[in-house]
Amino acid sequence: MEEFKTAMGHLQEKFGNKDNLIGISTIALEPSTDGQPQPDARFVDAYYEDGAFYTVTYATTKKIQQITANPHVALCYVVDSFTATGRGENLGWVKAEKNLELAAKLREIFAEWYQDANNDEDPNTCILKVTLEQGLWNFPHEGRSTAIDFMAKTVVHKG
């Protein structure tokens, strides 16, 4: 459990209290040309707190439609070689009573561009939460990695 707390502290140190540009992949609603499910990736600005990433988006976007159909997502932060899987959830309108405190944090973290990109008066402006399930810090040039199981609260080091 102590290693898990250390890993959570490392995540907070790297991603907490700032705007992070991360890649997020969902499963497209349309199958690929051979009929198989296909990923759909995009970059989003995200805020990290307590095992989850948060972003502000729009309820009618493809990503929210895809997450509603299948909440499993994958994340990637290239700069620090961190990848993860988790579950996406639309928390609803940014001005909903339950979201006021979180929305205030997001406005502050994203202050440089928030007002240009979002209309808080539109009830479709929503908060997407991605709760992490599995994570991997990968250091391929050093031959080591750290796997984090957010559900079991365990950490495994390799190399």
N, C-alpha and C positions, 0 to 999 in steps of 0.2 A: 504494500500500500504506500510505503514511503517513496518508492520509485515512481509510482503513479502521480503522487503529489508533486514530485520534482518535475516530471514531464509536463504536468498542467501548468506549473510555474514557468517552465521554458516556453510553452505556447503563449502564455499571457505576456511574457517579456517580448517575444517576437512579434505577436499580432495584436496585443491588447492596446486599447486607447489610441488607435490610429486607423487611417484609411488604408486598406490592403487591396491591391488588385489581384484577384484570384480567378482561375478558370473554374467554371462549374459545368459539369456535363449531366444531362438528363437523358431520358429515353424518348426519342421522337415518337409522335403519335402515328406517323406514317412509316410503314416498313421500308426496308431497303429494296432495291430492284430485284433481289433474289428472295424477297419475302421475309427476311430476318429483321429482328429489332435492330435499330441503329442509334448510336449516340448522337447527341446534339450538344455542342460545346459553345460557350461564350465566356467573355470576361465580365466580371462585375466588381464594383467597389464594395468591400465588405468590412464589417466591424466584428472583432472576436471578443467573446466574453463567456467564461465558464463552460467550455466544451461545445460552443456553437458559434457559427458565423451568421451575421445578420446583414441584410441589404434592403434597400427600398426599391420597389419595382411597381409594376402596374398589373392589376388582377387579370387583365385580358391578354397579357403577353404569352408567347409560346411556352416560356419556361414555367409559368404558373399553371397553364393548362396541362403541360406534361407532368409536372409534379403532382397535380391533383389526380391524374390518371395512374401515376406510378411514382411514389415519393422517394425512391432510391436515387441518390445522386453521387457523383464523384467530384472531388475538389483537387486543385493543383495550385501550389504556390511555388513557382520556379526558382525564385531568388534563393530561398532557403531549402530547396529540395524536399518539400513537404507535400505529401498526397494523402487523401483521406476519402472514405466513403461515409455516407450518412443518410439521414432522412430529412427531406425538405417539407416545410409546412408554411402555408399562408396564414400569418397571424391576423390578417384583416387590416382594415383601414388604419392609417397612421394616427388619425384623430379619435379613434375609439378609446373609450376610458381606460381599458386594460393596456393600451399601448402608449399612453401619454409619456410615461417616464422613459421608456426605451426610445421612442421617437425623438424626444428631446436630446438624448445622447447621440443618436444618429445624425440629427441636424448639426450638432456641434462638431462631431468627427468629420462630417462631409461638408462643412460650412463653405469651403472654397467654391463648390459647384452646386450644392443642394438646391437652392432656389431656382437656378436655371434649368434643372432637370426634372423637378417634381412640382406637382400642384396638390398641396395638402388638402385643399377644399374639395377635390374630386374623391369620392368614396372608393374609387378603384385604385388609388395610390395606397399601396399596402407594404407590409413588412414580411419579407421572406426569412424564415429561420431555418438553418441547416444544422441539425444536431449531429455531431460527429459520432460514429460508431467504431470505425477502425482508422488508424492513422499510421503513417510511416515517414520518419525522417530518414532519408537515404543519403549516404555519403559515399557514392560509388568510387570516387578517386582515392578514398581512404580505405575501401573494402569493409565498410561497416554500415549498420543501419539500426534503427530503434523502432520497433513496432509497438503501437499503443492500442490497447483494446479499451475503449471508453465505456463499454457496457460492463465488462468484467473488472474494470479498473486495474488492469495489469499492464506491465511493460516487459518486452523481451528485447535484449540487445544481441546483435550478431556482429561478429568480426572484431 
